[in-house]
Amino acid sequence: MPLDLLVPDLLSPDTASPRLRSLEKWLARADAARDPARGAHAWLAEAYGLPSLPAAALSRLGDTGSAEGTWMRADPVHLVVEGDTLRLRDASSLDIRLDEAHALAATLQDHFAADGLEFRAETPERWYVKLAAGEAPGTTSLEDALGRNVFGLLPQDGKWRSAMTEAQMILNGHEVNARREAEGKPAINSVWFWGAGALPSAISRPYAVVHANDPLARGLAKLSGAQLQGVPKGIADVDLARARDSVLAVVSGIDAATIDEQWFRPLGDAIERFDQVRIVLPSLRDTLVATLTAPARWRWFRSAKPLSAYA
């Protein structure tokens, strides 16, 4: 039974590249290949046989257990003017409280209700808007927009560019942002529309067991009928006993040193438990897939390289 170990953030350009000695050792011993998938979501879409990924509907399914209709993410962001560019900071750096998210989303809902839209803040960092059936504007994912000038990445549909401008005006004048600025916090001064679509009617089931806290991965697991579990403390606790097929573990939201200690240092034992272990490290350029089987345990003569060499 193979195990796929997906770690979304280690090759991110916004993530420092510490020396992760255990991971570097196993990458040197693995059979490595580059998959053209750009980013974790694109790799997951490929793994589940989806030509396109309705990220909003899937992540809402993972967040709430329901995603009927057509949904789009409307995630809270902070836009910063830097010279002649406009860059965004996502919610991970904004320290948004749930009551703030609910208040801002409720105001957006009041404003856009006449347009037939339905805004929901399911978590502080993940907001959603329900669209009319069949409407799914072309957008750029938040993952792709980070660190880039967003002027060229706005929704393709003029209606949604206008809606984004209206949302900015509403948010900038909101009492929540006045209070945040008084506290020295960055304003939640825009939303980022992306990931529109409805759940697919059919989906493959590449994994029998999925360990994930990431909402999109959880949504894919639920839709495919896989057994869904949270992310355990380390690779030694990955549920092999219940697996009838492949196992996926999506390790995110954990600091790199802990991942190296709890997930990569014990990989030798995991290779004995599973027929094959694949380390999947996405970046915005492509995805590194490093395959480990029993012979890899004895390739001690291969020299390790810094993780940054694989970015």
DAUR-V223809 format. One record per run of one state. SS is the DSSP state (@ for helix, = for strand, . for the rest). FROM is the first residue (numbers start at 1). TO is the last residue. If there is no record, write none. Layout:
# DAUR-V223809
SS&FROM&TO + SS&FROM&TO
This chain:
# DAUR-V223809
.&1&1 + =&2&6 + .&7&20 + @&21&29 + .&30&30 + =&31&35 + .&36&39 + @&40&47 + .&48&54 + @&55&64 + .&65&69 + =&70&82 + .&83&84 + =&85&89 + .&90&90 + @&91&93 + .&94&97 + @&98&115 + .&116&117 + =&118&121 + .&122&126 + =&127&131 + .&132&141 + @&142&145 + .&146&149 + @&150&153 + .&154&157 + @&158&172 + .&173&174 + @&175&182 + .&183&189 + =&190&198 + .&199&208 + =&209&212 + .&213&214 + @&215&224 + .&225&226 + =&227&229 + .&230&234 + @&235&237 + .&238&246 + =&247&250 + .&251&255 + @&256&264 + .&265&266 + @&267&273 + .&274&275 + =&276&282 + .&283&286 + =&287&292 + .&293&293 + @&294&298 + .&299&306 + @&307&310 + .&311&311
